[in-house]
C-alpha cells in the first residue's frame, strides 16, 4: 500500500507508505489539502488514523479514533452548508456513524449507532443529508437524515450497497456495488437518479461479470464509479469495473437524455 506523488514532468518525487490497508476507500481532495482515513479489516479494532497533506509530500496524522471505537473510515467529505468535514465510519451498529469536524482537532457525532448511518458516500443538502446505505446486514435504502429532527427516514429502496454518489447540475446520482449479502441479493451494479432527492429512479442496471458474488473478496465488487467533473453538462461518466459489459473501462451516458427521461418519469408520476 502506498501513495505516490509525481511532479509536473511525471517524475516520482515521494512515496507515502505509513498507513494500514490496501487503499483508502473515499478520499477528500481540494486545491489546498487532502484527507483520507485508514481502511482495512481491523479485526482487533485497533486505533484508526486520518492522514492529511497540503503539498502531497509531507503527510501527518490529522486525527486518531481510539482503539475499539470504530472498525475503519469509509470516507471524508465536505459539508458546505455547515462549513464542516463529514467523516463516515463503519461497520457494526455502534461503529457506524457520521461525524463532524471543523479542522480535525476534535470531532463530534452527528448520528451514530445503526446501519442507517453506515455509508461510503453521501449527498449534502441545506437541511439534511442523503445517506445511501452500505450494509450487507439489512435492506439498503437511501435514507434522509434531517438535522432539525435529528432522525432518519427512508426515501427509496436500493438493490445493493451504495459506494458512490455525486451531484451534477442539480441532479443526484447514486451507484451500487454487488456486495455479498444474505439480504441484498444482487447480480448488477445500478445507477439511481433524482431531480429533487425525494423521487428516485433506477436508470441504469449493468450485469456483473462471470465470477460469483461469493468470490468477490478474492476478485472485486462489480461497480460504476461516478465522476462529478468530467464532461460536465454533456455526459454522465463512470469507471466500470468487473461488469459483463466491460472488465474495466469508462462508460458515458448522455446527460441530456437522462434529464429528459427523468422529466418524463416525473410528469407521468
MARGU-114736 format. One line per field, with one value per residue (C-alpha): x, y, z; residue number from 1; residue in one letter. Coordinates in nm, 4 decimals, padded with zeros to 6 digits. Layout:
px: c(X / ...)
py: c(Y / ...)
pz: c(Z / ...)
seq: c(NUM / ...)
type: c(A / ...)
***
This chain:
px: c(00.0000 / 00.1398 / 00.0543 / 00.2808 / 00.3347 / 00.4598 / 00.5874 / 00.4672 / 00.7138 / 00.5737 / 00.8669 / 00.8025 / 00.9091 / 00.7609 / 00.6082 / 00.3998 / 00.3545 / 00.2961 / -00.0710 / -00.2678 / -00.4945 / -00.4790 / -00.6237 / -00.8315 / -01.1949 / -01.3009 / -01.0565 / -01.1263 / -00.9104 / -00.9127 / -00.6596 / -00.5253 / -00.5348 / -00.6048 / -00.7580 / -00.8091 / -00.8846 / -00.7392 / -00.9487 / -00.8581 / -01.0221 / -00.9052 / -01.0228 / -00.8792 / -01.0334 / -00.7036 / -00.6915 / -00.7636 / -00.5816 / -00.6858 / -00.3962 / -00.3570 / -00.1176 / -00.1056 / 00.1723 / 00.1466 / 00.4912 / 00.4552 / 00.1851 / 00.0734 / -00.1914 / -00.4881 / -00.6965 / -00.6950 / -01.0034 / -00.9354 / -00.8935 / -01.2313 / -01.4309 / -01.4659 / -01.3522 / -01.2338 / -01.3051 / -01.5283 / -01.4912 / -01.4401 / -01.6491 / -01.7078 / -02.0409 / -02.0508 / -02.3783 / -02.2370 / -01.8707 / -01.7666 / -01.5944 / -01.8004 / -01.6298 / -01.8088 / -01.7236 / -01.8269 / -01.9136 / -02.1208 / -02.4147 / -02.2057 / -01.9176 / -02.1292 / -02.1691 / -02.1378 / -01.9058 / -01.8450 / -01.5309 / -01.4109 / -01.0367 / -00.9853 / -00.8574 / -01.1787 / -01.4818 / -01.8401 / -02.1050 / -02.3767 / -02.5520 / -02.4038 / -02.5383 / -02.7207 / -02.6815 / -02.8819 / -02.5656 / -02.3372 / -02.2354 / -01.9392 / -02.0541 / -02.3390 / -02.5135 / -02.5309 / -02.8381 / -02.9160 / -03.1180 / -03.0407 / -02.8066 / -02.8989 / -02.7385 / -02.7278 / -02.6699 / -02.3757 / -02.4833 / -02.4833 / -02.6733 / -03.0081 / -03.2124 / -03.0400 / -03.2240 / -03.1470 / -03.2029 / -03.2607 / -03.1068 / -03.2936 / -03.0785 / -03.3791 / -03.5496 / -03.2267 / -03.3639 / -03.3594 / -03.6403 / -03.6224 / -03.6722 / -03.6088 / -03.5004 / -03.1610 / -03.0844 / -02.7342 / -02.4781 / -02.4092 / -02.0466 / -02.0648 / -02.2766 / -02.2469 / -02.4494 / -02.4263 / -02.6186 / -02.8916 / -02.9336 / -02.8448 / -02.6813 / -02.6054 / -02.4455 / -02.4415 / -02.1978 / -02.2526 / -02.1543 / -02.2089 / -02.5185 / -02.7922 / -03.0389 / -02.9403 / -02.9053 / -02.7852 / -02.6249 / -02.5827 / -02.4388 / -02.7139 / -02.7271 / -03.0135 / -03.1021 / -03.3227 / -03.4138 / -03.5017 / -03.3539 / -03.7031 / -03.8129 / -03.5501 / -03.5359 / -03.3087 / -03.1893 / -02.9035 / -02.8539 / -02.5469 / -02.4906 / -02.1837 / -01.9055 / -01.8898 / -01.7464 / -01.9981 / -02.0653 / -01.9288 / -01.5799 / -01.5630 / -01.3340 / -01.0815 / -01.1792 / -01.3585 / -01.7039 / -01.8799 / -01.9215 / -01.9565 / -01.7526 / -01.9243 / -01.7251 / -01.8545 / -01.6246 / -01.5578 / -01.7526 / -01.9779 / -02.3065 / -02.2620 / -02.2114 / -02.2539 / -01.9162 / -01.8481 / -01.5490 / -01.6940 / -01.5260 / -01.5982 / -01.9098 / -02.0282 / -02.0139 / -01.6555 / -01.3955 / -01.2601 / -01.3302 / -01.5002 / -01.8695 / -02.0550 / -02.4264 / -02.5871 / -02.6691 / -02.9414 / -03.1120 / -03.1034 / -03.2613 / -03.5359 / -03.6034 / -03.6355 / -03.8617 / -04.0903 / -04.0982 / -04.1847 / -04.4588 / -04.6201 / -04.5891)
py: c(00.0000 / 00.3376 / 00.6855 / 00.8209 / 01.1901 / 01.2966 / 01.6333 / 01.8211 / 01.6241 / 01.2904 / 01.2054 / 01.0242 / 01.2542 / 01.0962 / 00.7682 / 00.7519 / 00.4047 / 00.4638 / 00.3700 / 00.0484 / -00.1040 / -00.1768 / 00.1639 / 00.4494 / 00.3951 / 00.7585 / 01.0493 / 01.4203 / 01.6331 / 02.0066 / 02.2528 / 02.3159 / 01.9790 / 01.6059 / 01.3918 / 01.0165 / 00.7640 / 00.4168 / 00.1347 / -00.2267 / -00.5290 / -00.4231 / -00.7412 / -00.6321 / -00.2846 / -00.1008 / 00.2779 / 00.4290 / 00.7289 / 01.0069 / 01.1499 / 01.4829 / 01.6718 / 02.0213 / 01.9638 / 01.5940 / 01.5393 / 01.5675 / 01.3583 / 01.3969 / 01.2404 / 01.4785 / 01.2718 / 00.9294 / 00.7279 / 00.5464 / 00.1688 / -00.0045 / 00.2958 / 00.2122 / -00.0514 / 00.1810 / 00.5039 / 00.4784 / 00.8316 / 01.2016 / 01.4746 / 01.8466 / 01.9990 / 02.3471 / 02.4382 / 02.3889 / 02.4501 / 02.1149 / 01.7977 / 01.4792 / 01.1531 / 00.8277 / 00.5179 / 00.1525 / -00.1289 / -00.2599 / -00.0572 / 00.1089 / 00.1725 / 00.3085 / 00.6819 / 01.0254 / 01.2562 / 01.6275 / 01.8355 / 02.1839 / 02.1208 / 01.7642 / 01.8876 / 01.7461 / 01.5659 / 01.5176 / 01.2566 / 01.3806 / 01.0447 / 00.7169 / 00.3781 / 00.1965 / 00.0530 / 00.3537 / 00.5590 / 00.3107 / 00.4778 / 00.5278 / 00.8412 / 01.0796 / 01.3780 / 01.7046 / 01.9298 / 02.2523 / 02.0949 / 01.7282 / 01.4536 / 01.1928 / 00.8741 / 00.5769 / 00.2789 / 00.0424 / -00.2599 / -00.6342 / -00.6946 / -00.5314 / -00.3982 / -00.0914 / 00.2368 / 00.5905 / 00.7492 / 01.1136 / 01.2446 / 01.5585 / 01.7973 / 01.9684 / 01.6457 / 01.4594 / 01.1420 / 00.9194 / 00.8494 / 00.6010 / 00.7515 / 00.4771 / 00.1129 / 00.0172 / -00.3165 / -00.3286 / -00.1450 / 00.2113 / 00.3183 / 00.6255 / 00.9419 / 01.2737 / 01.5859 / 01.7211 / 02.0279 / 01.9810 / 01.6065 / 01.3482 / 01.0159 / 00.7079 / 00.3820 / 00.0427 / -00.2476 / -00.6233 / -00.6774 / -01.0263 / -01.0274 / -01.2631 / -00.9717 / -00.7771 / -01.0407 / -00.8570 / -00.9501 / -00.5991 / -00.2576 / 00.0036 / 00.3815 / 00.5693 / 00.9282 / 01.2011 / 01.5597 / 01.6544 / 01.3918 / 01.2599 / 01.0591 / 00.8153 / 00.6103 / 00.3168 / 00.4457 / 00.2042 / -00.1609 / -00.3470 / -00.7178 / -00.8236 / -01.0370 / -01.4172 / -01.4546 / -01.5365 / -01.2768 / -01.5118 / -01.4855 / -01.1077 / -01.0874 / -01.2545 / -01.0790 / -00.7446 / -00.5939 / -00.5000 / -00.1231 / 00.2017 / 00.4848 / 00.8145 / 01.1283 / 01.4772 / 01.6970 / 01.5055 / 01.6175 / 01.8278 / 01.9075 / 01.6598 / 01.3163 / 01.1225 / 00.9496 / 00.6265 / 00.3983 / 00.0491 / -00.2488 / -00.6227 / -00.5955 / -00.8350 / -00.5416 / -00.4456 / -00.5685 / -00.2153 / 00.0951 / 00.4335 / 00.4493 / 00.7615 / 00.8372 / 01.1429 / 01.3869 / 01.5466 / 01.2114 / 01.1399 / 01.4795 / 01.4192 / 01.0694 / 01.1887 / 01.4719 / 01.2245 / 00.9968 / 01.2882 / 01.4163 / 01.0723 / 01.0091)
pz: c(00.0000 / -00.0937 / -00.2172 / -00.4885 / -00.5651 / -00.9086 / -01.0303 / -01.3406 / -01.5553 / -01.4440 / -01.2191 / -00.8918 / -00.6069 / -00.2931 / -00.1778 / 00.1402 / 00.2944 / 00.6645 / 00.6774 / 00.7093 / 00.4466 / 00.0752 / -00.0125 / 00.1309 / 00.0366 / -00.0209 / -00.0231 / 00.0224 / -00.2076 / -00.2758 / -00.4150 / -00.0657 / 00.1146 / 00.1058 / 00.3813 / 00.3996 / 00.6710 / 00.7142 / 00.5714 / 00.6460 / 00.8087 / 01.1566 / 01.3273 / 01.6627 / 01.6394 / 01.6782 / 01.6664 / 01.3228 / 01.1795 / 00.9447 / 00.7419 / 00.5678 / 00.3423 / 00.1951 / -00.0575 / -00.1435 / 00.0085 / 00.3832 / 00.5476 / 00.9090 / 01.1333 / 01.1477 / 01.3909 / 01.5594 / 01.6532 / 01.9796 / 01.9897 / 01.9983 / 01.8765 / 01.5051 / 01.2571 / 00.9801 / 00.7929 / 00.4864 / 00.3588 / 00.4227 / 00.2602 / 00.2984 / 00.4024 / 00.2505 / 00.4250 / 00.7757 / 00.6869 / 00.8318 / 00.7235 / 00.7463 / 00.8462 / 00.7586 / 00.9652 / 00.9947 / 01.0369 / 01.3316 / 01.4634 / 01.7329 / 01.4893 / 01.2028 / 01.2040 / 01.0515 / 01.2429 / 01.2064 / 01.2474 / 01.1603 / 01.1467 / 01.2810 / 01.6169 / 01.7618 / 01.6190 / 01.7300 / 01.6418 / 01.4085 / 01.4019 / 01.5263 / 01.6282 / 01.3471 / 00.9991 / 00.8769 / 00.9319 / 00.7542 / 00.4283 / 00.1966 / 00.0146 / 00.0992 / -00.0601 / 00.1313 / 00.1299 / 00.3142 / 00.5943 / 00.5577 / 00.4410 / 00.1816 / 00.3110 / 00.0690 / 00.2950 / 00.2604 / 00.4614 / 00.3823 / 00.7075 / 00.6267 / 00.3375 / 00.1997 / 00.1471 / 00.0529 / 00.3929 / 00.4706 / 00.7908 / 00.8988 / 01.1044 / 01.2627 / 01.3715 / 01.4356 / 01.2809 / 00.9718 / 00.7259 / 00.4358 / 00.0898 / -00.1638 / -00.1603 / -00.3059 / -00.4698 / -00.3224 / -00.1137 / -00.2309 / -00.2756 / -00.4983 / -00.5150 / -00.6989 / -00.7733 / -01.1293 / -01.2491 / -00.9914 / -01.0477 / -00.7842 / -00.8747 / -00.6619 / -00.7770 / -00.6052 / -00.5943 / -00.5806 / -00.2190 / -00.0824 / 00.1393 / 00.2588 / 00.2434 / -00.0668 / -00.3398 / -00.6488 / -00.9793 / -01.1193 / -01.0498 / -01.0675 / -01.1035 / -00.9376 / -01.0286 / -00.8829 / -00.9636 / -00.6053 / -00.3733 / -00.2943 / -00.6007 / -00.7263 / -01.0484 / -01.1297 / -01.4684 / -01.5424 / -01.4459 / -01.5730 / -01.5060 / -01.3101 / -01.4572 / -01.4573 / -01.1081 / -00.8332 / -00.5671 / -00.3004 / -00.4528 / -00.4652 / -00.1655 / -00.3962 / -00.7203 / -00.6758 / -00.6476 / -00.9685 / -00.9583 / -01.1525 / -01.0003 / -01.0826 / -01.1658 / -01.0986 / -01.3073 / -01.6303 / -01.9418 / -01.7222 / -01.8929 / -02.1741 / -02.0201 / -01.7024 / -01.6728 / -01.4864 / -01.4430 / -01.4746 / -01.3121 / -01.3183 / -01.5341 / -01.8025 / -02.0453 / -01.9624 / -01.7121 / -01.6656 / -01.8728 / -01.8943 / -01.9815 / -02.0979 / -02.0901 / -02.2464 / -01.9681 / -02.1799 / -02.2367 / -01.8631 / -01.7911 / -02.0475 / -01.9157 / -01.5563 / -01.6695 / -01.8436 / -01.5384 / -01.3083 / -01.5400 / -01.5522 / -01.1780)
seq: c(1 / 2 / 3 / 4 / 5 / 6 / 7 / 8 / 9 / 10 / 11 / 12 / 13 / 14 / 15 / 16 / 17 / 18 / 19 / 20 / 21 / 22 / 23 / 24 / 25 / 26 / 27 / 28 / 29 / 30 / 31 / 32 / 33 / 34 / 35 / 36 / 37 / 38 / 39 / 40 / 41 / 42 / 43 / 44 / 45 / 46 / 47 / 48 / 49 / 50 / 51 / 52 / 53 / 54 / 55 / 56 / 57 / 58 / 59 / 60 / 61 / 62 / 63 / 64 / 65 / 66 / 67 / 68 / 69 / 70 / 71 / 72 / 73 / 74 / 75 / 76 / 77 / 78 / 79 / 80 / 81 / 82 / 83 / 84 / 85 / 86 / 87 / 88 / 89 / 90 / 91 / 92 / 93 / 94 / 95 / 96 / 97 / 98 / 99 / 100 / 101 / 102 / 103 / 104 / 105 / 106 / 107 / 108 / 109 / 110 / 111 / 112 / 113 / 114 / 115 / 116 / 117 / 118 / 119 / 120 / 121 / 122 / 123 / 124 / 125 / 126 / 127 / 128 / 129 / 130 / 131 / 132 / 133 / 134 / 135 / 136 / 137 / 138 / 139 / 140 / 141 / 142 / 143 / 144 / 145 / 146 / 147 / 148 / 149 / 150 / 151 / 152 / 153 / 154 / 155 / 156 / 157 / 158 / 159 / 160 / 161 / 162 / 163 / 164 / 165 / 166 / 167 / 168 / 169 / 170 / 171 / 172 / 173 / 174 / 175 / 176 / 177 / 178 / 179 / 180 / 181 / 182 / 183 / 184 / 185 / 186 / 187 / 188 / 189 / 190 / 191 / 192 / 193 / 194 / 195 / 196 / 197 / 198 / 199 / 200 / 201 / 202 / 203 / 204 / 205 / 206 / 207 / 208 / 209 / 210 / 211 / 212 / 213 / 214 / 215 / 216 / 217 / 218 / 219 / 220 / 221 / 222 / 223 / 224 / 225 / 226 / 227 / 228 / 229 / 230 / 231 / 232 / 233 / 234 / 235 / 236 / 237 / 238 / 239 / 240 / 241 / 242 / 243 / 244 / 245 / 246 / 247 / 248 / 249 / 250 / 251 / 252 / 253 / 254 / 255 / 256 / 257 / 258 / 259 / 260 / 261 / 262 / 263 / 264 / 265 / 266 / 267 / 268 / 269)
type: c(X / X / X / X / X / X / X / X / X / X / X / X / X / X / X / X / X / X / X / X / X / X / X / X / X / X / X / X / X / X / X / X / X / X / X / X / X / X / X / X / X / X / X / X / X / X / X / X / X / X / X / X / X / X / X / X / X / X / X / X / X / X / X / X / X / X / X / X / X / X / X / X / X / X / X / X / X / X / X / X / X / X / X / X / X / X / X / X / X / X / X / X / X / X / X / X / X / X / X / X / X / X / X / X / X / X / X / X / X / X / X / X / X / X / X / X / X / X / X / X / X / X / X / X / X / X / X / X / X / X / X / X / X / X / X / X / X / X / X / X / X / X / X / X / X / X / X / X / X / X / X / X / X / X / X / X / X / X / X / X / X / X / X / X / X / X / X / X / X / X / X / X / X / X / X / X / X / X / X / X / X / X / X / X / X / X / X / X / X / X / X / X / X / X / X / X / X / X / X / X / X / X / X / X / X / X / X / X / X / X / X / X / X / X / X / X / X / X / X / X / X / X / X / X / X / X / X / X / X / X / X / X / X / X / X / X / X / X / X / X / X / X / X / X / X / X / X / X / X / X / X / X / X / X / X / X / X / X / X / X / X / X / X / X / X / X / X / X / X)
***
